[in-house]
Amino acid sequence: MQLKYPTFPTKMSSGQAQELVNHHAFVAKDYQANLKAIENRDTFQDIDRIIQFPFTAPVIEEKTAEELSRQAAKREENSKRLREAAVKSRLEKLIVREEQMEAFTNLKNLKGSIKKVEWIAQLKEAGFKDEADLDDTIKQLDVAIQRARNKELGIEETEEKEAPVSNLIDIPDDQLDEVEKKEKRKQKLLKASYDARQRAKKAKEEARLRDAEMARIEEQKRRDDPAGWVAGIKQKRQQVIDRLRQRKRLASELADRRSRASQLRMKSIANLASDAPVTKRRRKGNDEDTFGQDDDDWAIYREISRDDESDEEEEDLSELNKYESLLLQYDPDFLPEHSYESMSSPTNTLMHILARGMYPPYDPTDIEQSYQLHVNVERARVPEVLFQPSIIGLDQAGLVETVNDIVKTFDVNQREKLMQNIFLTGGFSQLPGLDQRIHSSLRSIYPVDTKIHVKRAKNPLLDAWRGAAMFAQDQTKTQYFVTRREYEEYGSDYMKEHGLGNIIQK
């Protein structure tokens, strides 16, 4: 429980832990089936138990109407001040951008009025690598200034992205220097990405028209066969969810430069943009593939990846929302908590449910819930250690295997008597289901006709004490007693062997 609740506000004593075991633990007849029942949301509530620890509720002071109105006015004043500060900050940023725009434009216009060497020196001094870098910065500033002005005027932006610059694509490489060749390669990649987006946009428009027709057909199907229509919607919803999950896995792989998916995608992009595409199979004697050794390749790849982000995920989420809205409207068995957003929420994971339960909904601000323990999987897991010690990292045999090993030390005739007289005693034997579990486990490893009888002591908690008391009252067993003189001489660890002890019979 300490691992499950590392930030629990109070410390659990060993006595409290023992109380949890005594009153809530049980031995599962089938441990794996019990785990599946815990994973099932429908049966989880039957297993989960809430243990409330004592706490002191905070004293909440009730405020008068006058104080509440004064605080509301103060909050409104602070909100107004923040809005004014935000407007002032946007104006200041706009002024700075306009000043930068003016300075960079003047620097651009100086190119024809001074020597090229002097102009390049001023360009470097301003922090630009070359003229193309200056042009990109001016273009970005122009877009940012226009966007800021539109926001101040309340104008919504509906412009589409401009086509990328492609002035070097048609120029042969022998007429370009190294810098221009590199820029040409970048322009090819950007243009290929832009053309792909345009084709996708056209396809989307055609798909929209088809969807309108399909919606009309779907409505007719719903009226003709409601049950079949709902089943079809559920299947389509599941397909969209599968695509979303697959896209998340692929995105995590592409984010890693060393992953195979990321390298294959970069090779494909570079191969498409190359003037001499490389065949899939390399013959012996060809140059070694040195792709990826140049960091500039990966810099271009990252820029293309950012610019090539499509709206597929947004479309899938929109389509999923449409299907779930239809199911909420026409399927009485589909509830809001069954939606993809609810199922994907961190508060809906199995780990969160095991720690915080399903009901009542967890509220981090509720001090009462912060002093609650949810005992569920531990109820069967703690006793299961008797049968599977490996759960807690112990490399040893379980209870059933130990019983079997002990029985094997006796001859065949004695084994039958032993199996008919398995006696459970001790405090832990009071756990519900222990005798049934031992019986079923032994039944699974012994022949069918073997008679197995497991019985529990009437008072297993005091059985050991009563047995020792009866042994101590038998005056014929005094030779086995440790006298005071022997105790003082040999210490508390001294023990005499006797026939009822754990002596290995040979």
Number of C-alpha atoms within 10 A of each C-alpha: 13 9 7 12 14 8 10 15 13 11 9 12 9 9 9 11 11 12 12 15 18 16 11 18 23 20 25 20 18 12 14 10 11 18 16 12 17 21 15 12 13 9 13 20 15 11 16 24 16 14 13 13 14 10 13 7 9 7 6 6 6 8 8 9 9 9 11 12 11 12 12 12 12 12 12 12 12 12 12 12 12 12 12 12 12 12 13 12 12 16 15 12 14 19 13 13 17 16 12 15 19 13 14 19 14 11 15 16 11 15 16 9 8 10 11 12 10 12 17 16 12 14 20 13 10 13 10 16 12 12 14 12 13 19 15 11 16 20 13 13 18 15 12 15 19 13 16 17 15 13 13 11 9 9 11 9 10 6 6 6 7 7 11 15 13 14 9 17 16 9 11 10 14 8 8 14 10 10 9 14 18 12 17 23 18 23 19 21 22 22 18 18 18 18 14 13 16 13 10 14 13 12 11 12 11 11 12 12 11 11 13 11 11 12 12 10 11 15 12 13 15 14 10 11 10 15 13 12 18 18 13 12 18 17 13 15 20 15 13 18 16 12 14 18 11 11 14 13 11 13 13 12 16 19 13 12 14 11 12 12 17 18 18 12 14 23 17 13 15 21 14 15 19 13 10 8 11 14 8 6 6 11 8 7 6 7 8 8 9 7 13 14 9 9 10 11 15 16 11 17 21 15 13 18 16 10 12 15 11 12 12 12 15 11 12 17 17 12 15 23 16 14 21 22 15 15 21 16 11 15 16 8 9 16 12 14 10 13 17 16 14 13 13 11 9 12 16 15 12 15 12 13 22 20 19 23 23 16 10 8 11 16 11 9 8 10 14 15 18 20 15 20 21 20 21 23 19 18 21 22 20 15 19 21 17 16 18 19 16 14 13 10 9 11 10 11 15 16 17 18 16 13 15 15 12 12 16 12 10 12 9 10 8 12 16 15 13 16 20 14 13 16 14 17 17 15 14 14 17 19 16 16 15 21 21 15 19 21 19 13 17 18 15 10 11 13 9 8 7 13 14 18 15 16 14 15 14 11 13 16 15 13 15 13 12 12 10 10 11 9 16 14 10 9 9 9 11 12 10 14 15 15 11 10 9 13 13 11 10 12 11 10 6 12 13 9 11 12 9 7 8 8 9 6 5 3
